Amino acid sequence: MEDRAKSIFGNPVSERDYRAAARAKAQYARKYGDDSDRSYPVKLVENKTLFGPLGVYDLRVDEGEDGAVPFDREKGLIVGNIRMGFGHYRISIAMASAARALGYTPYWMDLNSYPDTTCTKVIGAQNELYSMGSRLSQKSVLFNKLFWEPMNYEGFRKLSYNAADQKRAELMAPVFRNVPKDVPVIGTHVWPAQAALHAGMERVVNAIPDNWPMALHLAEGAVHTIQTRQSYMGYRILNGMRGREVLNPMPNEALVYTGHYVDHELVENLGADCERRLARKERGEPMRFLLTIGGAGAQKETFAAILDHLRPAIQRGEAAVYVNVGDYRQVWDYLLKAVPGLGGVAQTHFDDWADTVKFCEDAIDGPVSGVHVFWHPDVFQAVYATNLLMRSADVLVTKPSELAFYPVPKLFLKRIGGHEKWGAIHSAELGDGTLECEDIPHTLQMLDLFLKDGKLLRDMCEAIIENREAGVYDGAYRVVKLAMENKS
């Protein structure tokens, strides 16, 4: 098997960094095992949440073969991902949605969902560390400044980090052993892309999520796709990935600008949805703010400040709020204690998917008032609820992560990790989002601007329409076509 940790796009990895990467792999193997000699059975089963709307099948590993659906070797497409926060799941949903719209069958392969495999044990351990760091960064200014921001901004940027990831990904490859090698793979995190390549999958597309070029996201052997032209240039020359050294560039065929990864349903309806937003503003209806918690469960204090600030506007019928706490019930428990009177005005939509879907459908053209809170212990429902709520929301309130690329007016909260700030910068330049509000007072100022100044909402809606005409939001379609271009 080719050792992808020794050289990255023709740039040799130092012997010191290579030895460190090999040692790290050995440490993981000692702690979590090495199942390279295992032959796990695989099967396809309907995803209970996403099969209905998007035709998604789960690709299950090590669960026997009973009840399995056969692989479609012509139209089947694997969307490889991990549950690390909600972002990679959300991008995967966009890919599955685009695949379904283009006539293909999406197979959901979450490498963090096979508990008896070394693959999942390794990813789960790193996910826990990342989630803990995300939460701690919101509580400790010192930790954020001295460790978390530098790690997310420069640490993950280094080629040496990619070498370590490549060695760890060798431990993830066995879950692909019995997957047909000619089924294309779209990785919405680099580990599924790297693991697929180590396992010999024949066509792999690596859908890079961030707008800040980092070696973390490289999977040599895959076609890399990016959402912005700014990051295209950074990736093409591997900018800053070994300090000030000028590196060999990525080959032209290894990197493709696609535009934003967005669900078909949101792209198809964005014109009508923007018209509805402006009509509601014109009629003086409550402005609808969608607050969505991230997969690490951070930023609950900011949510509390927003809800407390909006209470008078909600009581006057000037604002309405959707709060999606994902699968973090404890966030809602915290908000109840932190915001006096919230429990008396909030309508909860808890663990009832049919109720949530009906609310989202009715809200597109119907009236909404007050506060509506959504909690679903099922992770697919926790993530997808935000996608469904976006269509009837006027303003999405979010950190500038993967949601920075969605075609809905956005108010950006303070980032979690330095790499995220470039999502807000890109959105502000496109005109469909605010600057990043780096503290609560500036966040509240922006809320008031949306409430009192109709021009801000109108400008963003007009920018969204212009961006759609330029194909900015068509990235998911283009990624799917790249993956399938030799199949049909």
N, C-alpha and C positions, 0 to 999 in steps of 0.2 A: 504493500500500500504506500502511495506517495506520502511523504512527510511534509505536510503543508505548513508546519511551524518553522521550517528552516529558512524559507525564503518567501517573501510576500511581494508579488508582482515584480520579480527580478531584484528585489532589495534584500540582500542576505541579512538574516537575523544573527546578531553576535552570538558567539559560543556561550558567553555568560548568560544571556537572556534565554537561549535555547535550553541550557541545562536547568535554569530556574523553572521554565515551563514544564520540562519533563519531570522535575521533582514534584511540582504541584499536581500533575496528573497522577503520579505514583502515590502521593498522599491521599488523594481522593479515592483511588482504587483500594488502598488499604482500609480506609474508613467506610466506604460504601460498596466495596466489592467490584469485581470486573467480570461482567457476564458476556464477554466477547465470544465465548464458545456456546452460548445459548441460542436456540432457534425458537423464537416466540411466535405462536400462531397469531394471525391478524384477521380481523373481520370488519365489515361495514354494517352499522346499524343506524336507524333514523335518530337524528338529534331531536329530543323531545320538544325543545323550544324553537329551533331554527329550521326544522324540516318543513313545517307548514308554510312559512313565508318565503323561505329561501332555498328549499330543497336540499338542506345540508345533511350529510351522513357523518356520523362519528367513525373515525378509523380507530378501532380498539385493538389493543395489544395484550396478549397473554390472558385472554378471557375465553379461550376455546373458539370453536367455529360454528356452533349451533346458531341457527337463525340468521346466518350471514347473508348479505347481498353480494352478488359477484361484482368485481371491479369492471367498470366500463373502460376498456383500453383505448377507446377513441375519444370519448367525451369526458372521462373522469379527470379530475384535477385535485391534487392534494394541497390544502392550505395548512402549512406547518407553522405552529405557533407554540407559545408557552404562556401560562398564567403567571405573569409578573406585572402586578398592577393590572389595570384594565386596558391600557393602550394597545398592546399587541393583539388582544382579543378584538378590540374595536376595528383595528385595521384588517384583521382576518374576516370580520363580518362584511366589511366593504368589499373585499376580494370575492367572498362567497356570493354576495349580492350581484356584483358585476358578472361573475361567472354564470350565474343563473340567467341573468338578462341576456347574455350572449349565447345561451343554449347549451352550456356545459353543466356538469354535475360536480359540485364541490364536496370534497372529503376533508373533514376537520380532523387534524392530527395534532393534538396538544401533547408535547413531549413531557409536560409536567403533570400528566394524569395517569401514569402507569406505575403505581406505587411499589411494585415488587422489582422494578428494573433499576439498574445502576443509573441509567439516564435520568429518571425522575428524582432519585435521591440526590444526585449531584445538583440538578437544577433547583430542587426544593430548598436545599441548603443555601444556595446563593440568593434565591428569591427572598428567603427570610432575612438575610443580612441586608438586602437592598431595602426591603420594606421597613425594617427597623431604622436604617439610616435616614430614610425619607421622613419618618415620624419624628426622629430625634432632631433633624435639621430644622424643624418647625418650632421646636421647644428651646433649642440652645443656639444663640447667635454665634457663640464662640466655636461650637462644633461645626456649624454651617460654614463659617468663614475660613476656618483653618483646615477642615478636612473634606466636608461634603461637596462644597462648590468646586474646590480644586480637583477632587477626584472625578466628578462628573464632567468637568470642563477640559482638564488637561490629562488626567490619569488615563481615562478611557480613550484618549486621542492617540496614544503612543502605539507604534508598531509592536513593541514588546508585549503590550497587553493582548494584541491579536494573536501573537504566538502562543501565549498561555491559554487563550480561549480555544485555539485549534487543537491543542493537546487534550484539553478537557472534553472537547467535542468528540474525540475518538471514543470516549467512554459512552457516548450517546448513540453511536451508529447502530448497535445491535437491534434497536427497535424497528429499523427499516429492513432487516434481513429478508423477511418474507413478503415485503411489499413489491408488487411488480415494478421492475426498474424503468419501464418505459412510461409510467404515469408521471406527468410533469409535477413539479413541486414549486409552490410559492412559499418562501419563508418570510414571515412577518416579524421574525426576530432572527438574528444571525445564527443562533445555535441550531435551529432546525435546518437552516441552509447548509451550515458546515457539516452537521451530522449526515444529512442526505448525501453530500458529496463524498464523505468518508465511506458511506455505505454503497457507493457506486450508482446512485440514481443518475439517470442519463440527461435530464434537463431540469435545472434548478434556477429559479429566479429569486434573488435576494432583495426583498422590498425594504429599503432602508427607511426607518421612520423619522429620523431627526433632521433638522435643518442646520446642524453644526457638524462638519465632517470629523469623524472619529474612526480610528483604526478598529475600534470595537466592532464596527458594522461590516467589516470586510470578510468575504467568503470567496477566496480565489477559486475559479472554476465555475462560478455562477455568473449569470447576467445580473448586474446590480442596477436597481432603479432608484431614482431620487425624485423628490416632489418639487424642488425649486432649482432654478438655474444658478443661483448663488452657490448652493451646495454642490452642484455639478462641477464647478470649477475647482472647489476645494478638494473634492474626491479625485478628480482627474489627475491632479499633481500630488496627491497625498500630502496636502499642505500642512506643515507643522507637525507631521506625525513622527519625526525624529528630530525635534528641535528645529534648528535653522538649516539643517542639511537638505540639499536639493536631491530629491529621490527620483528613481525611475517612475514615470507616470503609469497610471492604469491604461491598458489598451483601449482603443476607441470602442471595440465591440463589447467590452466588459461593463460599460456604464451607459445608462439611458435615462434621459429626463422624460418623465411621464406626466407630471402634474400631480395634483392632490389625490390621495386615496379616499374616495367618498362612495357611499352606498348609492346604488342605482336609484332607489326610491327617492332619495334626497335630491339627487341631480335632476331627475326627471320632473320633479314638482317644484323646483326652487323658484321659478318665475311666479307661479300662482301663489306660493307661500309668501313671497315678498310682497305681492299685491295685497294679500290679506293683512300682513303686518301694518302696511301703510294705511289701509282702510280702517283698521281698528284704532290707530292713532288719530286719524281724522275724525272718527266718531266719538272720541273721548273715552273709549273703553279702557279697562285696566291694562296697563302695560305688563306683559308676562315675562318674568325673569325665571330662567331655568338654572338652578344651582345643582351641580353634579359633583359628587365626591370622587376623588381618585381611588384607584385600587389599593393604595397603601393606607387609606383611611385618614390622611392628613388634612389640615386646614379647617378643622371643625371650629376653631376659634374665630376664623374669618367669617365662616357661615353664620355663626351666632351674631356677630356684629352687623352683618348685612340684614339679617331678619329683624333684629332689634331696630335698626335704622328705618326699615321699610314699614314697620308696624302702623304708624299714622297714615301712610299712603294706602296701605291695605284697607284700613278701617274706612277711609274716605272713598274707596272704590277706584283709586287711581293706579293701584298696582295689584298684581296677583303673582304668586310665587309657586313654582314647582321645585321640590327638593328631592333629588334622587340620592339616597345614602348608599346605594348599591347593595352589597350584602353585609354592611356594617350597621347592624341594629344599635350598637353601642353609641354610634354617632348621633342617632336620633335621641337616645336617652340623655346624652350630654346636652343637646340643643334644648330639650324640654326644661332642663334645670337652668340653663344659661340665659334663656329668653323668657322673661315673665309673661304669662298669659298665652304663650304659643299653643299649648295643648288645647285651649278652649276655642281656637279659631282654625286649627288645622284639621283637614280631612285626610285620614290615612288610607293608603292603598297597599296593604301589607300581605305579601305571600299569596296573592290572588291574581294570577297572570291574566285570566280572562277579564277581570275588572280593569286592570291596567291597560290592556289593549283597547278595550271599549272606551275608556276615558280618553286615550290618545286619539282615537278615531273621531269621537264626538267633539273634541276640542278644536279640531282643524277648522270647522265652520261654526261651532256653537260657542255660547258664552262661558267664560271662566272667571271665578272670583275667589278671593281668599287664598289659603295656603294648602297645597296638596303635596303629601309626602309619600314617597315610594320606597319600599324596602322588599327585596327578594333574596332569600338565601341561596337560590340557584344562580350561579355566576352568569350564565347566559342571559337570564332574565334581568339580572342586576345591571349588566352592561347594555343590553339591547333596549331597555326602557328609555335610556337617554336618547338613543337614535330615534325612537318613536316620538318622544316628547319634543324633539327639535323642530318638527314640522309646524307645530302650533305655538312654539315659543317666539317671543319677540327678541329677546336678548339671552344669549348663552353666557353664563358667568362661570369661568373655568380657569385653571392654570394653563399656561401656554404650552401644552403638550400635544398629543395627537389631535385633540379637538381644535387646535389652532387652524387646521386646514379645512374645516367644515364650512359649507356655504350658509351660514346663519350669522347675523350680527353678534359680535362677541365683546364681552368685557373681561379683560385678562387680569386675574389675580397674580400675586407674587409667585414666581416660579419655584419648583422644587428641583434643584440641580441646575448648574450653570448652563448646560446645553439647551435647556428649554427656552431661554430668553430669545433665541433666534426665531422661534416660532411666532412670538408676539411681534418682533420686528418685521418679519415677512408679512404677517397679516395686516399690520398697520400700513405697510407700503402698498399692499393691494387694496386697502380701503375697506376691508370687511371686518376689522376688529380694532380695538383701542390699543394704546400703548400698554405695557405692563404696569399695573398699579402695585408698586413695591411696598406699600403699607396700607393699613386700614383707612386712614383719613383720605388718601387719594382714591381708594376704592369707593368710598361713600360719595366723594365728589362726583365721580363718574356716574354713579347710580342717579344722582340728582340731575345731572346733565341729560341722561336718557329720559327721565321723567318730564323735565321741563322744556327741553329743546327738541322739537320734532325734526329739525334738520339733521341731527346726528344719525337718527334711525334711517331717514330717507337717503342720506349719502351712502350709508353702508348697503342698503338694499340696492341702490343703483349700481354700486361697485360690484356687488355679487352678480347682477345681470351682465355687466360688462365682462367680468371674469369668466362667466359661463360661455359667453360668445367666443371668447379666446381659447376655450378648452382647458382652462386652468383646473377645473374640478373633474376632469376625465381620466385621472391617473389610474384608477382601479381597472377600468376597461382596458387601458393600454398594457398594464401589467399582465392581465389575463391573456390578452392576445399574444404578448411576447412568449408566455409560457406555452401556449398552444399552437404556435405558428407552424410547427412541423407535424402537427397531428391530424389536421382536418384537410 
